[in-house]
Amino acid sequence: MTDAQWDGLMIPINLAFFFRSTPESKVLALYPSPAGAVESLLDLSCWEELVEQNPRLKNLQADVDALLVNRVTVPHQYFVAPIDECYRLVGLIRTHWQGLSGGSEVWKQIGQYFLDLQQRSSSARGTRA
């Protein structure tokens, strides 16, 4: 995902997840905040461009799978993850956020969350059915 594509998605922070919502009949973009998950207005043309460049996104199961994006770190991280894993991140942020910037504990927790997710992802890729 390029910086221009990210900017086109109009996400105000560098953490977000995207999934196809059956009740809404569209792709939703949500980002975690101290108040919970916040919906961002999603420019569908930007999303469609991203899907065309990443065919795996066409196979996301509605209401189940999400594209989880972490652009806080360099390199940026992208995961296809269960939607409940995305909401776990939202809960983690709500639980640990302090003050205006979140405080050091929340950023430590976010870093550990993505490290754990990456390790689980790598081990899942290494197994064969």
C-alpha positions in Angstrom: 0.0 0.0 0.0 1.5 3.3 -1.0 1.3 6.5 1.0 -1.0 8.0 -1.6 -3.4 5.0 -1.4 -3.3 5.3 2.4 -4.1 9.0 2.2 -6.9 8.3 -0.2 -8.5 6.1 2.4 -8.9 9.1 4.7 -7.8 7.3 7.9 -6.6 9.9 10.4 -4.3 7.5 12.3 -1.8 4.8 11.3 -3.9 1.8 12.5 -7.0 0.6 10.9 -8.9 -2.5 9.7 -11.2 -3.0 6.7 -13.9 -5.6 6.2 -17.0 -6.1 4.2 -20.1 -5.6 6.3 -23.1 -7.6 5.2 -25.6 -5.3 7.1 -24.0 -2.2 5.6 -23.6 -3.8 2.2 -20.2 -2.2 1.8 -16.6 -2.2 3.0 -16.1 -0.5 6.3 -12.9 1.2 7.5 -12.5 1.3 11.3 -9.7 2.6 13.5 -9.1 2.0 17.2 -9.4 4.9 19.6 -9.7 5.3 23.4 -13.5 5.5 22.9 -13.6 2.3 20.8 -13.8 1.6 17.1 -14.4 4.6 15.0 -15.7 4.4 11.4 -13.8 6.4 8.8 -15.5 7.6 5.6 -14.1 5.2 3.0 -13.6 6.3 -0.6 -14.6 3.1 -2.4 -12.5 3.9 -5.5 -9.4 3.8 -3.3 -10.4 0.5 -1.8 -11.2 -1.0 -5.2 -7.8 0.1 -6.5 -6.2 -1.6 -3.5 -8.1 -4.8 -4.1 -7.2 -4.8 -7.8 -3.5 -4.6 -6.8 -3.9 -7.2 -4.1 -6.2 -10.0 -5.3 -6.2 -11.8 -2.0 -8.4 -9.0 -0.6 -11.2 -10.2 -3.0 -11.3 -13.4 -0.9 -12.0 -11.8 2.5 -15.1 -13.4 3.9 -17.7 -10.8 4.8 -18.1 -10.1 8.5 -15.3 -12.6 9.3 -12.0 -11.5 7.8 -10.4 -8.1 7.8 -7.3 -6.4 6.4 -5.5 -5.1 9.5 -3.0 -2.3 8.8 -0.3 -1.1 11.1 1.5 1.9 9.6 2.9 3.0 13.0 6.0 0.8 12.4 8.5 0.8 9.7 8.3 -1.4 7.7 4.5 -1.2 7.7 2.6 -4.3 8.6 -0.5 -5.8 6.8 -2.4 -8.8 8.0 -5.5 -10.7 6.9 -6.9 -11.4 10.3 -10.2 -12.5 11.9 -12.4 -9.6 12.7 -12.4 -10.5 16.4 -8.6 -10.1 16.4 -9.1 -6.5 15.2 -11.6 -5.8 17.9 -9.1 -7.2 20.4 -6.7 -4.5 19.4 -9.5 -1.9 19.9 -10.1 -3.3 23.5 -6.4 -3.3 24.2 -6.2 0.4 23.3 -9.3 1.3 25.3 -8.0 -0.5 28.3 -4.4 0.9 28.3 -4.9 4.5 26.9 -3.9 7.3 29.2 -3.8 11.1 28.6 -3.7 12.7 25.1 -1.0 10.5 23.5 -1.9 7.2 25.1 1.1 6.9 27.4 4.0 4.5 27.1 2.1 1.5 28.3 -0.4 1.5 25.5 2.3 1.8 22.9 4.2 -1.1 24.6 1.0 -3.2 24.5 0.4 -2.3 20.8 3.9 -3.3 19.9 3.5 -6.6 21.7 0.1 -7.2 20.1 1.6 -6.9 16.6 4.7 -9.0 17.5 2.5 -11.8 18.8 0.3 -11.5 15.7 3.3 -11.6 13.4 4.7 -14.7 15.2 1.4 -16.5 15.0 1.0 -15.6 11.3 4.5 -16.8 10.5 3.9 -20.2 12.2 0.6 -20.6 10.5 2.3 -20.0 7.1 4.8 -22.7 8.0 2.3 -25.4 8.5 0.8 -27.6 5.8 -2.7 -29.0 5.7 
